[in-house]
Structures are given as C-alpha cells and as structure tokens.
C-alpha cells in the first residue's frame, strides 16, 4: 500500500469519527446545555455536564487537527515519518491532560506509553531496531517532553543490559551495564556522564576474572585505581587513557609487597623495593629477561624485623509526609525504631541511599576479584557509609524542622548526638 493510500485510509477514519462527534454535540450536548436548571441539586449535575463538554470539545478539536494534517500530507505526498500525522488514542482525553497510546516511525521505531502534547511524557517502552542486525534495543524508561529522563532499563540487542539513570536520552548518573554475551562477559557498576563511563566505577571482566576499582574518563581507566586479578594479586596504579603510568604498589599472594614500576604483565622493571613476608627487603633495579626469570641489582637487607601487615590500598524532592514523620520521631527511644524501618523501605530517601551504597559496596568487594588485602579497606568504608547516612538523616531532620517552624530541644535533638553514642552505633566503630 502506498503512502497516499495509507494517508487516505487514516483521513477517512478521522473524518468519520469527527462526524460522529458532531452528531453527538448537535443532538445531545447542545440541547442539554441550553436548558440550565434552577434546582440546586440539578445545578451540580449541570456543572459536571459543562466539564464533560469541555473535554468533548478538546477531543473534537484534536480530531479536526489530525484531519487537517492528514489532508496536507496527502496533498504533498511527503515522505515524513509517521510521528508527524499518526493518530493517538483519544479515550483518556476525557479524563486527563495526558494521552496513552502507540507511536510508530517509518524506520521501525515503536513507542508505547504516555504522551503529552504529542511527545513521550511519563513511563513508556520504546523499541529501536538495530541497523546491522535483526534485533531491537528495548528501552523501559521514564520520559520527559520527548526525552528519556530518570531511572530506566535498556535491554540492548547486543545482549547487554543497562539499569540506571538517563538524562536527555543518554546514560547519566549512577548505572549498571552488564554484558551477558558468552564472547566477552563483563559488568560495570558506577557513574556515567554523557553516555560514557566517567568518575568512580567498578569493572568486572568475567572472562579474565579481573576487577578494576577506580576512576574513569570517557570510557577509559583514568586516575587512581586498584586491580584485583584472578590469581590473587592486587595492585594500585595510576592510569592515563587506559595505560598504566608512574609507580605503583603490588601485593603478592604470599604477602610480599613490591613498590616501584611494573609492566601490564606484572613484571618488575626499573627501580623498586620488594618487601618479603619474612621481613627481608630487596631494593635496587629489576629487570625480566625473557624466560630466564627475574634479575636484580641492589641491596638485600636481612636485619629488618618482620613487618606489620600492610595498610589497605587507597583509602529529589522529599515528600511532606516523610518530613512530618522525621519531626515526630526525634526522641532517641523511637528514633532507632524509625530509622530501622526507613532503611528497609525502598521508598524512603534513607532506604534509597542505603541500597545505592550497598550496590556499590558489593560490586567493589564481593564476587570476582574479592581479595583479603581489601578487608581493612572495606571495614573503613562501612564506617564511612554509616557516618554519611547519619549525616544525611541530620540534614533531612534540619529541613523538616525548618519547614515546620520548630526548634528542637537540646535534649531531644538527635543532630547533636554523635553516631557512636546512639544505641548500637558504637558497634560500627568496633568492627
């Protein structure tokens, strides 16, 4: 069927529907509106009828506008996309300013969801065909004025899945990208900016059994980072455009520590210091001669006492109901019970914060690349998270008190209480 024939069929539907609306208005609505009642009870029904008529007129105008666009398109036989003239479902127009429907493009894209003023607005599911494959990218996301905005899930046709935040149709903020393909499985958990990995993130290479924990810039490792290998080695290094630069620290499985320069194959090169687990220290120049082991020229110090264990590597709008609850639970006896419920809730800001921190923590310290050398670092991070959650609560309480015009007493004000002095708070510092 040609474009002109499609346009003709759509125009006929619109004109028939418009004719039906005209008959309804002439035979039913117009006579009823002309007979305004005097009885108070009947006046209430009449007001509802006026409201219904307003919605009816909006629907009629919408249909007439569709007909006008279709006539213009049929006259010009333009090759424009379906989104320029396709009819949206109209039933919900009587009840809401929003419309639910299906929008299709000539290139195969298909969007099902909420619309406002002809643009995707609200939750929707969009299928986008991939050019080189017989597959689709499926976006399940919230939309704002035609663009993806907020949390969403994208199931790519390449067997990758992204769960995280979008802004203006690109990945922005916290998100998780996982590749389930058997060819090169991986998982990234961290920050995104302009659709690229930027900021702090954790990369798991499931094929090699390696994990990178550190900074990113434009999809490349860039800045301070820690790498944990499948064999149990763990090293800290500075990266520039995905390449190691400068000196680093390498922890070996037998608790030996090398400080200096080393290659991506973890071979010692140049000046460095190797501290063995028995306390001996070898300091000098190292080199690896293909197949003939490690060569060094330097000084071996055997007088050192066995060294202490090495330090760890590296060191929305709030609803009024929630703010009111915060004010009601300032007393310490009820505060603990309230915080426990809030942290378990997926809707409370404190619960959302805890889940985001838990996801990042698990991505960093569990699964592939988990290493005992990171235990002390993980313990310190738990303490840091607990402190930040408590500070976040104090900020929320301050906002709640400010909006309610109240001032807490010094005895009941939890903002003046350190976390370690709360019931159970000292346990965090003893872990």
Secondary structure, 3 states (H helix, E strand, C coil): CCHHHHHHHHHHHHHHHHHHHHHHHHHHHHHHHHCCCCCHHHHHHHHHHHHHHHHHHHHHHHHHHHHHHHHHHHHHCCCCCHHHCCCCCCHHHHCCCCEEEEEECCCCCEEEEEEECCEEEEEEEEEEECCCCCCEEEEEEEEECCEEEEEEEEECCCCEEEEEEEECCEEEEEEEEEECCCCCCEEEEEEEECCEEEEEEEEEECCCCEEEEEEEECCEEEEEEEEECCCCCEEEEEEECCEEEEEEEEECCCCCEEEEEECCCCCEEEEEEEECCCCCEEEEEEEECCCCCEEEEEEEECCCCCCCCCCCCCCCCCCHHHHHHHHHCCCHHHHHHHHHHHHHCCCCHHHHHHHHHHHHHHHHHCCCCCCHHHHHHHHHHHHHHHHHHHHHHHHHHHHHHHHHCCCCCCCCCHHHCCHHHCCCCHHHHCC
